[in-house]
Amino acid sequence: MIPINYYIILSAVLFTIGVTGVLIRRNALIIFMSIELMLNAANLAIVAFSSILKTPDGQPVFSGQIFVFFVIAVAAAEVAVGLALIVEIFKSKRSIDVDQMSSLKG
């Protein structure tokens, strides 16, 4: 059995890579992929922590896995809306560079 520390370290590394991608890159698609990486890192940590929870009679608790299912559903909706926005911005600007989107301010 793999210790929980390994899962938490992997989750922290993935989250750090995601934060770095959001802060450094200027391509909107890369930023969305980095956000998804951060959500998946958080999901890994949630499942790792929920795996150590047990009921008083020793049965596993699946509340972490259920919560992760809802996070994945929200992430899928976020991707659908985000990609639709990127397509519309690309149609009007012919670029998806984040620095050029400042003209969208009202």
C-alpha positions as CSV (number, residue, x, y, z in Angstrom):
1,M,0.0,0.0,0.0
2,I,1.3,3.4,-0.9
3,P,1.5,5.9,1.9
4,I,-0.8,9.0,1.8
5,N,2.3,11.3,1.9
6,Y,3.2,10.3,-1.7
7,Y,-0.3,11.2,-2.9
8,I,-0.2,14.6,-1.2
9,I,3.3,15.4,-2.5
10,L,2.2,14.5,-6.0
11,S,-0.9,16.6,-5.6
12,A,1.2,19.6,-4.4
13,V,3.6,19.2,-7.4
14,L,0.7,19.1,-9.9
15,F,-1.0,22.1,-8.2
16,T,2.3,24.0,-8.4
17,I,2.7,23.2,-12.1
18,G,-0.8,24.4,-12.7
19,V,-0.3,27.7,-10.8
20,T,2.9,28.3,-12.7
21,G,1.1,27.7,-16.0
22,V,-1.6,30.2,-15.1
23,L,0.8,32.9,-13.9
24,I,3.4,32.6,-16.7
25,R,1.6,31.6,-19.9
26,R,-0.4,34.1,-22.0
27,N,-2.3,31.6,-24.2
28,A,-5.9,31.2,-23.0
29,L,-5.9,27.4,-23.8
30,I,-2.8,26.8,-21.8
31,I,-4.4,28.8,-18.9
32,F,-7.5,26.7,-19.0
33,M,-5.5,23.5,-19.1
34,S,-3.5,24.7,-16.1
35,I,-6.7,25.4,-14.2
36,E,-7.9,21.9,-14.9
37,L,-4.6,20.6,-13.7
38,M,-5.1,22.5,-10.4
39,L,-8.6,21.1,-10.0
40,N,-7.3,17.5,-10.6
41,A,-4.5,18.1,-8.1
42,A,-7.2,19.1,-5.5
43,N,-9.3,16.1,-6.4
44,L,-6.3,13.8,-5.8
45,A,-5.7,15.3,-2.4
46,I,-9.4,15.0,-1.5
47,V,-9.5,11.3,-2.5
48,A,-6.2,10.7,-0.7
49,F,-7.5,12.2,2.5
50,S,-10.9,10.5,2.3
51,S,-9.2,7.1,1.8
52,I,-8.0,7.2,5.4
53,L,-11.5,7.9,6.8
54,K,-13.3,4.9,8.2
55,T,-16.6,4.4,9.9
56,P,-16.6,3.1,13.5
57,D,-17.2,-0.4,12.2
58,G,-14.2,-0.2,9.8
59,Q,-16.0,0.4,6.6
60,P,-14.6,3.0,4.1
61,V,-16.3,6.4,3.7
62,F,-16.9,7.5,0.1
63,S,-17.8,11.1,0.8
64,G,-14.5,12.3,-0.8
65,Q,-15.1,10.4,-4.0
66,I,-18.7,11.8,-4.2
67,F,-17.4,15.3,-3.7
68,V,-14.8,14.8,-6.4
69,F,-17.5,13.6,-8.8
70,F,-19.3,17.0,-8.4
71,V,-16.0,18.9,-8.8
72,I,-15.4,17.0,-12.1
73,A,-18.9,17.9,-13.3
74,V,-18.4,21.6,-12.5
75,A,-15.0,21.5,-14.2
76,A,-16.6,20.0,-17.4
77,A,-19.1,22.8,-17.4
78,E,-16.4,25.4,-16.9
79,V,-14.4,23.9,-19.9
80,A,-17.5,24.1,-22.1
81,V,-18.2,27.7,-21.3
82,G,-14.5,28.7,-21.5
83,L,-13.9,27.0,-24.8
84,A,-17.1,28.7,-26.2
85,L,-15.7,32.1,-25.1
86,I,-12.3,31.3,-26.6
87,V,-13.9,30.5,-29.9
88,E,-15.9,33.7,-30.0
89,I,-12.9,35.8,-29.0
90,F,-10.8,34.1,-31.7
91,K,-13.4,34.9,-34.3
92,S,-13.3,38.6,-33.4
93,K,-9.6,39.1,-32.6
94,R,-7.9,36.4,-34.6
95,S,-5.8,35.7,-31.5
96,I,-6.3,34.1,-28.1
97,D,-3.5,36.0,-26.5
98,V,-4.6,37.1,-23.0
99,D,-2.8,40.5,-23.3
100,Q,-4.9,41.4,-26.3
101,M,-8.2,40.8,-24.5
102,S,-8.1,44.1,-22.6
103,S,-10.2,45.7,-25.3
104,L,-13.2,43.6,-24.0
105,K,-13.6,46.0,-21.0
106,G,-16.9,47.7,-21.0
